[in-house]
Amino acid sequence: MKINELLNLRQMSLEHFTFYKNRFNLISYIRLLDFTCLLISLVLFFIHKESLFLFMTLFFSVIFIILICLHDKVDHKKKFYMNRMVIIDDYISRINGDWIYRLKETGNEFNKDNNRMLEDLNIIGDASLFAYLNVAVTYGGKRKLFQKLSNHYIDDESLKVNQEAILELSHKFYFCLDFQTKIKTINKNIKLENVSDSFQDIKVTYRHFSIGLISAIGFISLLILGLHGHINKSYTLIPVLFQITNLFIFHYTNKSLLSTIQKTLIACNTLCETFSILQNEEFHSSRLLNIKNSLSNSLIGLKKISNLVGWDTLRNNIFTLIIANFFFPFSILILILYDKNIKKYSKVIEESIESYEDFESLLSLSIMGQVKENVCIPKRISKIAIDFNNIQHPLLTEKSAVPNNFYTSQGVNIITGSNMSGKTLFMKTIGINLVLMNAGTFVNASDFTAAYFKIFTSMRITDDMTQGISTFYAELLRIKEAIDYQKENNNMLTLIDEVFKGTNSNDRIKGAISLINKLNTPKSIVVITTHDFELCDVKIPNLFNYNFSEYYEGNEIKFTYKINKGKCRTTNAKFLMKLVGIIS
């Protein structure tokens, strides 16, 4: 999707938003006028005891309720187009690089095992891949996205199924846009756990409903007698007072329960409308068809529960609460109907929630194919190799990221180069695109083929004062994880940035040579960046040298950010120190 197309979509959404905003304000004025008439007619009824004023009160009450419903519909449309603009802006920011200021989800809360690889490769955390991709609103959807981005192995058939679903979603941009807008419009933060919690037995009692029903019958009876002149019409206020008193006692004694039910009703209404969008969309991939069928199975129950939402919103306002329950205990009836439907449909709804969360994670992964132009669906192979063309880092804009070609098989790759030349970024680019491949989505390259690798990293090393762990020892612990994993004889990729930088040069070189020999195993690929040229000459099989270089224009240092074969022949540390005034 091009930025110009997105900007045109945003302008159209702005025009629709302005239209519904003006209509919303108009209805607000009419509501105020109607409510004023309602109060006047009610006061006149109490003063003059005339039936005309009673009917006027009822008339304006009905109009008020209709206006509330109409107001809600217009407000829904207004919010829809407002949120549509926000989502379009998110898409634009992913393309132009401003997303780091807008998209704040980190995914850190799901990293229970403290997997440092996810932090090193910017999979989670601030300005991370998780933040870049995530469009899930539910906690479960975010959790499933995290799991898919955790580089877990899945079999080839499951990977293919994921790829087909994500590829199909990437071609349905307008559907994806409307889908996200719909969810954001109905509820800013859907916590579907609330739905599951309230599926429990809510122990409905009918005492308050019985009192309310008796009061309603009493009101009708007294009203008929009053209209025929058998009793004073003011007696009709007695059952009304009973009704209102019973209502407030019911709400006071069931505050917690009603609050939970209100959240669940909103969530069910959200699910109903969201699932309905999926029902109207045609899918072809098996994964999406299975999700659609699961959601379809729950729609009957969700629609019945969602029908209660309109009435339930009336108790959010003290005036509408009294008006709606003036003659009949509607709020209590809603609870009874809710209990009946929840008991009948809870299991199928819970199953559909699981499918919905899975859909959100697939939708998030399809973002890569919608905002990037240089993408492909990668091919996973059994051979221990990584092969790609025109690879870029997905978190950078495609205009700023310099593409690279690279091939490596089993062995050790030593990358040398001057400071700021792109060594670390290149390693991260390999790692993050492998994670994308294993999640079943697009990679930021024109061509990408690789085996599955368990990834180990040693990059963003920090000390831990609370545990008495220095930076150097923290690095050793990271590398030990890779060495220990070799015993399992599985595919592994180890990415080490500035190996053993926390110690002196003699110990660093000796340790690095020993490490290279240990990690050079049949199912292992190692990539190491270093400033120690001695590592380039280690005599072992399958050691490959690469470098990043710089050039100078006047007093300015320039970088190509292109990887080259062979070891680096230049350095720039003295130039940089001179540039900042450390040396003369």
VONU-940710 format. One record per residue: residue in one letter; x, y, z of N, C-alpha, C in turn. Coordinates in steps of 0.1 Angstrom, whole numbers, plus 5000, padded with zeros to 4 digits. Atoms other than C-alpha are relative to their C-alpha. Layout:
// residues N
AXYZXYZXYZ
...
// end
This chain:
// residues 584
M500849885000500050005000500950125000
K499249885001501550334989499550115009
I500449894991501550645011499050094994
N500949925006499650844986498649945001
E501450064999496750594986499550015014
L500449994986496750595024499650155004
L500449864998496650975024498650044995
N501349985006493650975001498949935009
L501050074991491850725024499850085012
R500149924987492550945054499150124997
Q500849895004491051245036498549974999
M501450045001487851055028499449975014
S500450034987487650935064499750135008
L500249874993488051295077498750064996
E501249955005485151405055498749935007
H501150074994482851135069499950035015
F500049964985483951215105499450135002
T500649874998483051575101498550004998
F501550015002479551485087499349955013
Y500650064988478751265117500250085012
K499849914988480251505142498950105000
N501049895001477851775130498649945004
R501350064997474851535132499949965014
F500050034986475851425166499750125009
N500349874992475851785179498550044999
L501449965002472351845164499149915009
I500950084992470851545181500250035015
S499849964986472451655214499150125004
Y500949894997470451985212498649965000
I501450055000467251805203499749925013
R500250084988467751565233499850105012
L500249914989468151865256498750065000
L501349945001465052025243498949905004
D501050114996463051695247500049985015
F499950024986464351645282499350115008
T500649884993463251995292498549994999
C501450025001459751925278499549895009
L500450114991459651595297499950055015
L500149964986460451765330498850105002
I501249904999457852045324498749925001
S501250085000455151795316499849925013
L500050084987456051585347499650095011
V500449904990455851895369498550044999
L501449965002452551995354499049895004
F500950124996451151645360499850005016
F500150004986452051665397499250125006
I500849884995450452015400498649994997
H501450005004447251965380499349875000
K500550145000446851585381499149974988
E500750025012445651595345500649894992
S499550115008445851285323500850044988
L499349955011447051495294501550025003
F498649984996450251585312500749875003
L499450134999450751225321500449944987
F499750055013450551115285501150084993
M498949925006452851405275501349955006
T498850054993455351275301500449874993
L499750135006455150925286500550024985
F499649985014455451065250501450055000
F498649945001458551275257501049905006
S499150114995460050975277500349914988
V499750095011459650755246500950074990
I499149925009461151025224501450015005
F498649994994464051065248500849874998
I499350135002464850695246500349984986
I499650015014464650695208501250094996
L498949915003466950995207501349945005
I498750064994469450815230500549894990
C499650115009469450515206500650064987
L499549945012469850735176501350075002
H498849944997472550935193501249915001
D499050114999474450615201500549964986
K499650055013474350505165500950114992
V499249895006475650845152501450015006
D498850004993478250845179500949894996
H499250115004479350505168500650024986
K499549965013479750625132501150105001
K499049894998481650935143501349945005
K498850064994484050725164500749904990
F499450095010484450475135501050074991
Y499149925010485850735111501150075007
M498949944993487950895138501049895003
N499050114997489550565147500649954987
R499550045013489850485110501250084996
M498949915003492050785106501349975009
V498950044991494150675136500849884995
I499450125005494750335121500750034987
I499449965012495550485087501450075003
D498749944996498150705104501049905005
D499050114995499650395121500749944988
Y499550065012500050245086501150094994
I499149905006501650565073501350005008
S498849984992504050585102500949884999
R499150125002505250225096500850024987
I499349985013506250335061501050115001
N499149895000507850665069500950015012
G499150014989509550565101499550065013
D500549934988507450765126499349905010
W500850104992505950445141500749995014
I499450024987508550445169499450105011
Y500649904991506750755184498549975002
R501450034999503250605179499649875006
L500450144997503250235185500849965013
K499350014987504050165222500049865006
E500150144994503249795228501449944999
T498650054999506449625239500049845000
G500050154999505449255245500849955011
N499150044989507749255275499349915010
E500850074989504949125298499949854997
F500150145003504948795279501349925001
N498750065000508648725282500349945014
K499950064987508248515313501449935002
D498750084999511448305306501250094998
N498949915001513548615302500949974988
N499250045012514648525267500750124994
R499249885004517448775260500150014985
M499949995014517548685223498950094994
L501149925004514148855219500350155002
E499649864998515649175233501150044991
D498849965009518949165214499650034986
L500449985014517149135181498950104998
N501149905000514549395190498749944996
I501350065002511749145188499050065009
I500949944990510249285220500750125006
G499549884994510749605239499650134993
D500349875007510649975229500549994986
A499649995015510750035191500449864995
S499750145003510549655186499149954988
L500950075010509149415160498649985005
F501350024994506349345183499150124999
A500749875001505349715185499750034985
Y500249975014505749745147498849924994
L501050095007503449455138498749995008
N501250034993500949435166498850094997
V501349935001497349525158499049935008
A500950074991495849285183499550095011
V500649924989493549445209499949915012
T500250094989492949145231501349965006
Y498850054994495449025256500549874994
G499750135006495248675242500650014986
G499549985013495848805207501550045000
K498649954998499048985218500949885005
R499250114995500148675237500349904988
K499850095011499748455206501050064990
L499049935009501648715185501449985006
F498750024994504448695210500549864998
Q499650145002504548325208500549974986
K499650025014504748325171501450074997
L498749935002507648575173501149955009
S499050064991509548365198500949904994
N499150095008511248155171499849865004
H500350144997509647825183499949924987
Y500050085012509947545158498549954998
I501250075004506747435140500349924988
D499750095011506547155115499750074986
D500149935014506647235077498650024996
E501449985004502947175072499350115007
S500649894992501947405100500550144995
L499449885005504347665087499350044987
K500649975013502847645052498650055002
V501349964997499347675066500050155005
N499949864995500347995085500450104988
Q499649925011502048135054498850034990
E501149985009498948085033499050095005
A500949914994496748255058500550155000
I499449865000499048555062500150064987
L500049955014499548585025498750054995
E501349965004495848595019499550135007
L500349884993495348855046500750134995
S499349895005498049075032499450064987
H500649965012496149095000498650075002
K501349944997492949215018500250125009
F499649884992494149555030498750075005
Y501249924996490649725030499249925010
F500750084990489149435049500750015013
C499249994988492049445074499850145007
L500149864995491649825078498650015007
D501349994994487849805084499949915013
F500050104988488349505108500650075012
Q499449944988490749695130499250125005
T500849884996488650015129498749965008
K501250054994485549815139500349975015
I499650044986487349675170500350125008
K499649884993488850005180498850095003
T501149914998485550185176499149955012
I500950054990483449955198500650005014
N499450004987485849915226501550024999
K498649965001489250075232500949895005
N499150104994490649785252499149885004
I500850124997488849445249500749915009
K499450104991489649225278499149885000
L500950125001488048895268500049915012
E500150094987489048735301498850045008
N501249964993486148935315498849914995
V501150085005483848735293500049865006
S499950144994485148395305499750005015
D500349994985485048515342498550005003
S501549984998481348605339499249894995
F500750125004480448275324499749915012
Q500250084988480448135359498550035005
D501449994995477148085377499850135008
I500249874993475848425387498950005010
K500950014989473148295410498950115000
V501149905001470148495398498949975010
T501250024992467348545423498950084994
Y501249935006463848645413499250085009
R500749924990462848825444499750144996
H500149865004463449175431499150014987
F500950005012461849085397498649985003
S501450024996458748955414499450125006
I500549874994458449275434499750104989
G500249915011458849475403498849974991
L501150045008456349275384498650035007
I501249964992453749315412499750155000
S500149865001454449685412499450054987
A500549965014453849705374498549974999
I501450045001450549515377499250105009
G500749914991449549745406499850144994
F500149875007450350055386498950004989
I501050005011448249945356498649995006
S501350014994445349845379499550135005
L500449874994445350175398499850114989
L500249905011445750375365498649984994
I501350025006442650205350498950055010
L501049964991440650265382500050165001
G500049854999441850635383499450064987
L500649955013440850685346498549995000
H501550014999437350565354499450075012
G500549914989437050795384499849925013
H500350084988436950515410501050045012
I499149964990440050635429500850134995
N499249885003442350945430501249954992
K498950045010444850935401501450005007
S498749994994447651025425500449875007
Y499750134994447450675440500949914991
T499150085009449250545409501550025003
L498649984997452450695423500549905010
I499550104990452550435451500749894994
P499250115006453550135429501250054992
V498849955006455850365410501250025010
L499049984989457650455442500649865004
F499550134996457850085451500949954989
Q499250055011459250005416501450075001
I498749935000461950275419500949965012
T499350054988462850175455500649864998
N499650135003463049815445501250004990
L499049995010465249905415501450045007
F498849954994467750105436500649905010
I499650104991467949835463500749884992
F499450115009468649575435501450044995
H498749955005471449795420501050015011
Y499049984990473049865453500549865005
T499650134994473149495465500749924989
N499450085011474449375430501050084992
K499149915007476949645421501149934993
S498850075006479949415415499549914989
L500550095010477849165396499650074987
L500549925012476249425373501250064993
S498849945007479649585366500749894991
T499450115007481049245355499249974987
I500950035011477949175334500150114989
Q499949905010478149515317501249994991
K498850025008481749455306499949884991
T500150125008480849115294499050024988
L500949975011477849245274500650084989
I499349925009480049505258500949914991
A499150085007482649245249499349904991
C500750095008480049005236499450074987
N500549925011478549285215501150034990
T498849985008482049355202500349884992
L499850125007482548995193499049974989
C501150025010479248975176500250084987
E499949925012479849265153501349974993
T498750035007483549165147499849874993
F500150135007482648805139499150014988
S500849985011479948925116500750054988
I499249955011482549105095500749894994
L499450125006484348775091499149924992
Q501050085007481148605081499850054986
N500349935013480748855052501250004991
E498850005008484348805040500349854995
E499750135006485348515017501549975001
F498650044998488448325026500249874993
H499650125008490348045008501049925008
S499050084993493147935031499349925011
S500750094991492347645054500050065014
R500049954986493447825086499050115002
L501049894998491248125080498649944999
L501450065001488247905070499749935013
N500250064987488647705102499650105011
I500349904991488748025122498650064998
K501349955003485648155104498949915004
N501050094996483747845111499849995015
S500150004985484547855148499350125005
L500749884996483448215150498549994997
S501450015004480248135131499249925010
N500750094991479347865156499550075012
S500449924988479148125184499150114997
L500749885004477248395165498650005005
I501450014995473748265175499950055014
G500149964986474448295212500550155002
L499549864998476448625208498950104996
K501149915004473548785189498950015011
K501149994990471048695216500550085012
I499549924989473348835243500250154996
S499749865005474249145222498750085000
N501249935000470549225219499650075014
L500349944987470549305256500850135003
V499149884997473249575253499350135000
G500749885002470949845241499250045013
W500849984988468649805272501050025012
D499149994989471649765295500650145001
T499349865000473150105285499150105007
L501049904995469950275298500350025015
R499749994986471150215334501350085003
N498849924998474350415328499750155004
N500449874997472350735333498850005010
I501050004989470250805364498650034995
F501349965005467450965344499449884991
T500450115008467250685318499749885007
L500250124991467550425345498650005006
I501449984994464350565362498949984989
I501050005011462550615329499749864995
A500150135006463250265316499349905010
N500650094990462150105349498950065008
F501149934994459350345357498849915003
F501250094998456650085352500349855000
F499750155001458449755347501549985002
P498650024997461749615360500949944989
F499250045012463649605327501449965004
S498650034996467149605343500149865006
I499950134994466349305363499749894990
L500350095010464849125334501249974991
I498850015008468049185314500949905007
L499150094993470049005341499549854999
I500650135002467648705339500349944987
L499850045014467848685301501549974998
Y498650015001471648725304500449865005
D499750124993471948435328499649884992
K500550115008469848205306500949984987
N499250015012471948275274501449965003
I498650034997475348255291500149855003
K500050144997474547915305499949914988
K500250085012473547785271501150014990
Y499049985011476347935249501450025005
S498749974995479347975272501149924994
K499050085005481347685259500450044986
V499749975014481047765222500650144999
I499449865000481848135229501450005004
E498750014996484948045248501049954989
E499350065011486147835219500250104989
S499849905011485548115194500950115004
I499049904995487548355216501449964997
E498750055003490548135212500350014985
S499849995015490048135174500250154996
Y499949855003489548515174501450055003
E498749964996492848565193501049954990
D499150055011494648345167499950094988
F500249925012493148555139500750145002
E499349874997494448875156501549994998
S498650025002497948735156500449984986
L499850015015497748635119499950144993
L500249875006496448975111501250095003
S498849934997499349135129501249974991
L498950055008501848925110499850044985
S500249965015500249025076500450144998
I499649865001501249385083501350014991
M498749995008504749315068499750004985
G500350005014503149235034499250124995
Q500849895003501049545035500850135000
V499349874999503549815044501450004993
K498750025006506749675028499849974985
E500050045014507449654991501049894997
N499050105002510649454992499849885010
V500450114991509149135007499949874992
C500350135006508848764999499649905011
I500350114991507448455015501349915000
P498850075000510648275026499849854998
K500050155002511447905018500949945011
R499250074989512547685047500549874994
I499450125005514947405038500649925011
S499450094990516647115056501550035000
K498549975000520247215046500450115009
I499549904990522247405072500650124992
A499649885009522347735052499150115002
I500849885001521148085050500350074987
D499749945013520748245016499050114997
F501049895003519148585008500650104991
N499649895009519148864983499250135004
N500749874997518349234990499450005013
I500650004987517749185026500150145007
Q500049884992516849485048499549985014
H500550014987516049545084498650055000
P501449965001512249555087499650125009
L500449884992512249825114500550134995
L499649885006513950065092499250034987
T500749975012512350245063500849944988
E499350065012513050085029500950104993
K499249905007514450415016501450015007
S498849974992517050435044500949875002
A499250124997518050065048500749954987
V499350045011520749955024499949844999
P500250145001519949605010501449924998
N498850085001522549325012499749864995
N500150145004523048984996501049915008
F499250084991524548695016499749864999
Y500250144999525048325017501049945009
T499150074991526548105044499449875003
S500450134996526447745053500749975013
Q499450044987527747545083501450065001
G498749954998530747725097500050135008
V499949884992531948045113500350124991
N499949885008531548395098500650115009
I499449894992533948665111499850134992
I500349885006532749015103500950115007
T499249884995535249305107499650124993
G500449875006534849665100500250115009
S499849884991535250015113498750035008
N501149964992532950165139498950064992
M501249945006529350255128499849954985
S500150045014529850065095498849914997
G501250085002526849835100500149855003
K499850144996528249515114498949945009
T501050054991525849475143498650004994
L501349995007522849595122499849884991
F500150115009523649325097499749875007
M500350124992523649055123498650005005
K501449994996520349175137499049984988
T500850025012518949185102499849864997
I500150155002519748815097499049945011
G500850064989518248725131498550045000
I501449964999515048925129499249954988
N500750065011514248805094499849855001
L500250144997514748445105498849985009
V501250014991512248505133498750024992
L501249985009509748645107499749874992
M500250125008510348335086499349895008
N500550114991509648095115498650045005
A501449964996506448295124499049984988
G500950035011505148215089499750124992
T500449875007505148575076501150044990
F499049945010507048785050501350045007
V498849954996510648865053500350124992
N499749875008512149205042501249974991
A498950035009514149065013499349964987
S500650045013513548984976500049854998
D499950145001514548624981500749955013
F499550054987515148425013499849855002
T500150144998515948065019500949965012
A499250034989517147915052499349885007
A500550114991516847615076499450075013
Y500449954987515247645110501250005009
F498950004991517747755136499550055014
K500149944986517547795174501050115001
I499149885000519048145178500550035014
F499449954987521448245205500750134996
T499449865003522748605208500850045012
S499349934989525248795228500350144994
M499949875006524749165219499950115011
R500349894990523149405244500349955014
I499650064987525049285274500150115011
T499949904989524549475307500449925013
D499750064987525749405343498849995008
D501150014990523549315372500550015014
M499449974987524549475404499449925011
T500850084990521849295424500549865002
Q499550144999523348955415501550005000
G498650005000526949065415500649954987
I499550055013527348995377500550114992
S499449895008529749205357499549984985
T500350015014529249275320500749884993
F499350115007531949025310499449875004
Y500650134995530448745332498749984994
A501350015006527048825318500149944986
E499850045014528448775283500449855000
L499650154999530048435294498849925002
L501250084997526648315307499249994987
R500750005012525048405274500649894990
I499350095009527648215254499949865005
K500150144995527447915277498749944996
E501350055005523847875267500149934987
A499850055014524947825231500849875001
I499150114999527747585241499249885006
D500850114994525347375263499049944990
Y501050055009522747355235500649914989
Q499450095010525247185212499849855003
K500250144996524646865232498749944994
E501350055005521146845217500149974985
N499750035014522646825182498950054990
N501049945009520047055166500650124994
N499649885007520347345142500150125009
M499949884991521647655159500850114992
L499349885005522648005149500550085012
T499449924989524948205173500450134994
L499649865004525248585168500650075012
I499249944989527948745189500650134995
D499549875004528649115187501250045009
E498849954992532149235197500449895010
V499850124991533148895212501050045011
F499249984988534548925248500550145001
K499549874999534749295247500350055014
G499949954986534749315285501349965006
T498850044994538249185290501250054991
N498849945008541849265278500249924987
S499950055013542949195243500649864999
N499350135001545248895250499049895004
D501050104995542548705270498849994990
R501150005009539848815245500349924987
I499650075012541748675215500149855002
K499950154996542648345232498649945002
G501450054997539048305245499249994987
A500850015012537548385211500449894991
I499550115008539748135193499549875005
S500550124994538747865217498549994998
L501550005002535047965214499749964985
I500250035014535247955176500149854997
N499850155002536547595177498949925007
K501150074993533847495202498750004992
L501349985006530947635182500049954985
N500050045014532147515148499749854999
T500550145001530047195147499149994988
P500750035013528147025118498650074999
K501349945002524747185126499950145005
S499949874994525947525136500550104990
I499449885007526347865119500350105011
V499549904991528248135138500350134993
V499649875005528448505131500550085011
I499449934989530848705151500550144994
T499449885004531749075148501150035009
T498849984991535149185161500950114993
H499049915005537849445158501449935001
D498850084998540449175165500349934987
F499750065013541949095130500649865002
E499450134998543748795145499049894998
L501050105001540448605145499749964985
C500350035014540248625107501049894995
D499050105005543348395104500049875008
V500050134993542248115127499949884990
K499950115010543047785109499049895004
I501150114998539747585111499349994987
P500850025012537547445084498850095000
N501349925001534647665072500050135008
L499949874994535847995085499950104988
F500249905011534648285063500150145005
N499849864996535748645065499250104991
Y500849905007533548945056500350135007
N499749874994533849315062499050114995
F500749875004532049655061501150115000
S498949905002534149945049499450155000
E500449865001534050325049500850084990
Y499149925009535350605027499850155005
Y500049864995536050975032499850104988
E500249885009534851295015500450125007
G499549884992536851585028500249965014
N499950044985536551575066498849925004
E501250084997533451355064500349864998
I499950145002533350985069498749954995
K501250065007530950785047500049855001
F500150155000529650425049499249954989
T500850075011528450195022498949915006
Y500950104994526749955046499849884992
K500050125008527449685021501049905005
I499150104995528949355032500949964988
N499050055010532149245013500749885005
K499250124996534148925013501450055004
G498749974995537448925031500050085013
K499949934988538749095062500250154997
C499949865001538649465068501550055000
R498649955001541849665059500150145006
T499949864995540950005074499450015014
T500649974987540050155108499650155000
N500449864999538350475118499950065014
A500149964986538650495155500850145003
K499249884998541450765154499350124994
F500749895007539450975129498850055009
L501149964992536350965152500450075013
M499549944988538351045183500450154997
K499649865004539851345165498850094997
L501249935003536451445153499350065012
V500749954988535051485188501050075010
G499149924992538251645201500849935011
I499350084990539651355222501550014997
I498649995004542951355202500150124990
S499749895009544551635181500849954988
// end
